[in-house]
Amino acid sequence: MTDIESGFTYNISDNSNCIVYEGEDLDWGKSYRWTVCGSDGIDTVYCFDSLSFSISQLPTNFPNNINLLELDEDDYTPGINLIDYRDLGFSVALDRYGSPLWFSDVENEVKFCAIQILPNGNITGTGWEGQFYNTGYEISLDGEIIFFTIIDDLHHDFIKTVKNTYFGLFKVFQQHPAPPGCGGCPSTISWKGDRVVEFGEMGNVIWDWNSFDHISLEEYNPYDVSHWNGTYLDWLHTNSVFYDAVTNTVYLSIRNISRIIKIDYETGDVIWSLGEHDFMLDPYFPEEISNSRQHNVIKLENDNIIFFDNGTHQTPQISSCVEVAIDEISPSVEVVWEYILPNSMFTSSNAECERLNNEHTLISTGSSGNILELNGDDEIVWHLNVKLDNTPIKIMRNERIPNLYPSAFTIIIQDYNGEVSDPFVSIDTSHNLRINMVNKGWLGDDFTFHVNDYFYENQEIDSLFVDKYSTAPLAID
């Protein structure tokens, strides 16, 4: 590999069948030329044509004060961190030491904040013009737009499901009398509620849920009835949507009434509401969970839910991560785990808790600019603090992923002969074409094989599922 500007060449030798180069030689804002050559252990056998690539400059407002405050190398969950720098207008991937590996290019048309990495290696997130985000996107790592929403006023969340559909949150307004306690409000004011919209792959709307049809206007939070610039009442302020394919239900985190709800996808009915009873007409559970302006509800594999409780209207103001067990039959709820953050990490808005596959917990603390990983004993095994100069950077989302490429594979063909530019495999009628499909990616995938021979056109001959980090043989008659 050659630095085009300086002409300096780096030689990289690797005997593996799938190479990931993580050297420190690559630098932001430079161009490189690379050539792949084969070797028989003594001589170079064949070299592919050289290719070149360029690495963009980091944004001028990229955080310049990133501090690694804690790292247990043995207990850190392997992988990189996909982080949403929402206030800066871009997202990044950082390694465990806080070094940048990728960012959503701010020179692109879309100002993009990542939410979710997909099995195909693309990323979903929100994009916007000016101050307000209003569009949901699926983009490639190179910034190519794969999908975008055609309905205006998207906010906070946009995800893709296992059904290959998309869910997004959208503003919806209706005129209603101002509630008691709304100081300075006119007698009638526009209430801002939420729509939850599901899109098909072609952008068609296939499910549409409206909060005005399912939540009473009498259920409001008197602490959050301030009006936005005198134009509307911010009634609900839903900040996350989660779709559970197993039960065909939808979970919402509704900030301004400190409530989490579960919705029956088929009927649209609210199955239960969880939160402060003072803001409910008919509480479903006898127990009250005193969450306040929480964010980002996620259903876990054990059927519990986890969310970040900001604690904004509590005394004292303390933020925490909370896991709740729910019994819909009894019905009853119980806080089965809670991690209380120090006062210095209190955040009145944003933030997220995520449970990793090894039962560690990843916490982004919103406006304080901290990201923590806790092990199963609630010990901090990783702590990153992010600032631009001396100002903490708000972090709403953080996802730990093995790497940026869930699909990484190679094919090993036995009895391979010929030049790379004109490959062929000779077999007689008594033998099979034997292939090993090696999946180095962190997700299982389906692979379809096509064969060309001298007498027939290209034809699909077989397909094969290969699990993550696995090798599967294929014999073609």
TADAJO-V679585 format. One record per helix or strand of 3 or more residues. SS is the DSSP state (alpha for helix, beta for strand). FROM is the first residue (numbers start at 0). TO is the last residue. If there is no record, write none. Layout:
BEGIN
ss->(SS,SS)
from->(FROM,FROM)
to->(TO,TO)
END
This chain:
BEGIN
ss->(beta,beta,beta,beta,beta,beta,alpha,beta,beta,beta,beta,beta,beta,beta,beta,beta,beta,alpha,alpha,beta,beta,beta,beta,beta,alpha,beta,beta,beta,beta,alpha,beta,beta,beta,beta,beta,beta,alpha,beta,beta,beta,beta)
from->(30,36,43,50,64,79,85,89,99,110,122,131,144,153,165,187,204,210,221,231,237,248,258,269,276,294,304,319,331,342,351,360,369,379,397,408,419,432,444,458,469)
to->(33,38,46,53,70,84,87,93,102,116,128,138,147,159,176,198,209,212,223,233,243,253,263,274,278,298,308,326,339,344,354,363,373,387,400,412,421,438,450,465,475)
END
